[in-house]
């Protein structure tokens, strides 16, 4: 039986986490723990909530107006088997898959690497790899935080974006929940995000 996916958050519609309008899964758990990470609350592998891949597939496929799903977190490749299963299912429905990882592509794709990682790579259209480095902020390309991170076009789906990433906008989205809490996603400088959070919290 496929293990459940441990999630911190699911958003059904976002234009800030990859090409077009997408669903987005922030997975829970990360052992890389980059200095300066803004999602430290997603490091603990025991946090968040567990969901079956089948239930998430139905939720994503049933969401109207999206062209794909993005996996980030947290570290998706630390839940590679379950996410690969989910990715295959949503791609079979015509949706694309974008995955962020703090690991380097060469490590994940090596012949002796985890076969579950190979499976997630095989089910990913667009990969962003590399640890976040707060000393090397990226103000040119969308969706990434630092200049060392790389885009890998693993299928033809987004290959046309390879030479025009610098033309695509970065977006920041702010959502107000019914309980009054605020959720911010997308890419901005860390100091901007910290300042925004302080203003919201008061």
C-alpha positions as CSV (number, residue, x, y, z in Angstrom):
1,X,0.0,0.0,0.0
2,X,1.3,3.5,-0.9
3,X,2.2,5.6,2.2
4,X,0.2,8.7,2.8
5,X,1.5,12.1,1.8
6,X,2.3,14.4,4.8
7,X,1.2,17.9,3.9
8,X,1.6,21.2,5.6
9,X,-0.8,23.0,3.2
10,X,-2.8,22.6,0.0
11,X,-3.9,25.5,-2.2
12,X,-6.2,24.9,-5.1
13,X,-5.4,27.9,-7.2
14,X,-2.2,29.9,-7.4
15,X,-0.3,31.8,-10.0
16,X,2.8,32.3,-7.9
17,X,4.2,28.8,-7.8
18,X,5.0,27.9,-11.4
19,X,3.6,28.3,-14.9
20,X,0.0,29.3,-15.3
21,X,-2.6,28.6,-12.7
22,X,-1.8,25.6,-10.5
23,X,-2.7,23.6,-7.5
24,X,0.1,23.6,-4.9
25,X,1.1,21.1,-2.2
26,X,3.5,22.2,0.5
27,X,4.8,18.9,1.9
28,X,5.8,18.5,5.5
29,X,9.3,17.4,6.5
30,X,12.8,18.5,5.4
31,X,16.2,17.3,6.6
32,X,18.2,19.7,4.4
33,X,17.2,22.8,6.5
34,X,18.8,25.6,4.5
35,X,20.0,28.5,6.4
36,X,17.6,31.4,6.0
37,X,14.7,29.1,5.0
38,X,11.4,30.9,5.4
39,X,9.5,27.6,5.8
40,X,11.2,26.3,9.0
41,X,7.7,25.3,10.3
42,X,7.7,22.7,7.5
43,X,11.0,21.0,8.7
44,X,9.4,18.6,11.2
45,X,8.5,15.4,9.5
46,X,5.8,14.7,12.2
47,X,3.9,17.9,11.6
48,X,1.2,18.6,9.1
49,X,-1.5,16.1,8.2
50,X,-1.5,12.8,6.3
51,X,-3.5,12.4,3.0
52,X,-3.9,9.5,0.7
53,X,-2.5,10.0,-2.9
54,X,-5.9,8.9,-4.3
55,X,-7.8,11.5,-2.3
56,X,-5.4,14.3,-3.3
57,X,-5.6,13.2,-7.0
58,X,-9.4,13.6,-6.9
59,X,-9.1,17.0,-5.2
60,X,-6.6,18.2,-7.8
61,X,-8.3,16.8,-10.9
62,X,-11.6,18.1,-9.6
63,X,-10.2,21.7,-9.4
64,X,-11.3,23.7,-12.4
65,X,-9.1,26.1,-14.3
66,X,-5.7,24.7,-13.4
67,X,-3.0,23.4,-15.8
68,X,-1.0,21.5,-13.3
69,X,0.3,21.0,-9.7
70,X,3.4,22.1,-7.9
71,X,5.2,20.2,-5.1
72,X,7.3,22.1,-2.7
73,X,7.7,22.4,1.0
74,X,9.4,20.9,2.9
75,X,11.3,18.5,0.7
76,X,9.2,16.6,-1.8
77,X,12.0,14.0,-2.5
78,X,11.7,12.8,1.1
79,X,8.2,11.6,0.2
80,X,9.2,10.6,-3.3
81,X,7.2,7.3,-3.6
82,X,3.9,8.8,-2.7
83,X,4.4,12.0,-4.7
84,X,5.5,10.0,-7.7
85,X,2.2,8.1,-7.6
86,X,0.2,11.3,-7.3
87,X,2.2,12.9,-10.1
88,X,1.6,10.0,-12.5
89,X,-2.1,10.1,-11.7
90,X,-2.5,13.8,-12.4
91,X,-0.4,13.7,-15.5
92,X,-2.6,10.9,-16.8
93,X,-5.4,13.5,-16.5
94,X,-3.5,15.9,-18.7
95,X,-2.1,18.1,-15.9
96,X,1.5,19.1,-15.6
97,X,3.8,18.6,-12.6
98,X,6.4,21.0,-11.2
99,X,8.7,19.9,-8.3
100,X,11.0,21.9,-6.2
101,X,13.9,20.2,-4.3
102,X,16.8,21.2,-2.2
103,X,18.8,18.3,-3.6
104,X,20.9,18.5,-6.8
105,X,19.5,16.9,-9.9
106,X,22.7,14.9,-10.4
107,X,22.4,13.3,-7.0
108,X,18.7,12.4,-7.6
109,X,19.3,11.0,-11.1
110,X,22.4,9.0,-10.3
111,X,22.2,5.3,-11.2
112,X,22.6,4.3,-7.6
113,X,20.1,6.9,-6.2
114,X,16.8,6.1,-4.6
115,X,14.5,4.5,-7.3
116,X,11.5,6.3,-5.8
117,X,13.4,9.5,-6.5
118,X,13.9,8.3,-10.1
119,X,10.1,7.7,-10.3
120,X,9.3,11.3,-9.1
121,X,11.8,12.7,-11.6
122,X,10.2,10.6,-14.4
123,X,6.7,12.1,-13.5
124,X,7.9,15.7,-13.3
125,X,7.7,18.1,-16.2
126,X,9.7,21.0,-14.6
127,X,12.2,20.6,-11.8
128,X,13.9,23.3,-9.7
129,X,16.9,22.0,-7.9
130,X,19.4,23.1,-5.3
131,X,19.4,24.4,-1.8
132,X,18.2,27.9,-1.0
133,X,21.2,30.2,-0.5
134,X,20.2,33.5,1.2
135,X,23.6,35.0,0.3
136,X,22.7,34.7,-3.4
137,X,19.2,36.2,-3.9
138,X,17.7,35.8,-7.4
139,X,15.9,38.9,-8.6
140,X,15.7,37.9,-12.3
141,X,14.0,34.5,-12.6
142,X,10.6,33.7,-11.3
143,X,9.7,31.2,-8.5
144,X,13.2,30.7,-7.2
145,X,14.9,32.2,-4.2
146,X,18.6,32.1,-5.1
147,X,20.8,32.1,-8.2
148,X,22.3,28.7,-7.6
149,X,19.0,27.0,-8.1
150,X,18.5,25.5,-11.5
151,X,15.6,24.8,-13.9
152,X,15.4,21.3,-15.5
153,X,12.9,20.8,-18.3
154,X,12.3,17.1,-17.9
155,X,9.6,16.9,-20.6
156,X,8.7,19.0,-23.6
157,X,5.8,20.6,-21.7
158,X,7.5,23.8,-20.7
159,X,10.7,23.6,-22.8
160,X,9.7,26.8,-24.6
161,X,10.2,28.7,-21.3
162,X,13.9,27.8,-21.1
163,X,15.1,31.0,-22.8
164,X,12.5,33.4,-21.5
165,X,12.4,32.8,-17.8
166,X,13.7,36.3,-17.2
167,X,10.6,37.7,-18.9
168,X,8.1,36.0,-16.6
169,X,6.9,37.9,-13.5
170,X,7.3,36.9,-9.9
171,X,4.1,37.0,-7.9
172,X,3.3,37.3,-4.2
173,X,-0.2,36.2,-3.1
174,X,-1.8,37.1,0.2
175,X,-4.9,35.2,1.5
176,X,-7.1,36.0,4.4
177,X,-8.6,32.9,6.0
178,X,-12.1,32.9,7.7
179,X,-10.4,32.7,11.1
180,X,-8.5,35.9,10.4
181,X,-5.1,34.4,9.8
182,X,-3.1,35.4,6.8
183,X,-1.2,33.1,4.4
184,X,1.4,34.5,2.0
185,X,2.9,32.5,-0.8
186,X,5.1,33.3,-3.8
187,X,8.5,34.8,-4.1
188,X,9.9,38.0,-2.6
189,X,13.0,39.0,-0.8
190,X,13.3,37.4,2.6
191,X,13.4,40.8,4.3
192,X,10.2,41.8,2.5
193,X,8.4,38.6,3.7
194,X,9.6,39.1,7.3
195,X,8.4,42.7,7.3
196,X,5.1,41.7,5.9
197,X,4.6,39.0,8.5
198,X,5.5,41.5,11.3
199,X,2.9,43.9,10.0
200,X,0.2,41.3,9.8
201,X,0.9,39.8,13.2
202,X,1.2,43.3,14.6
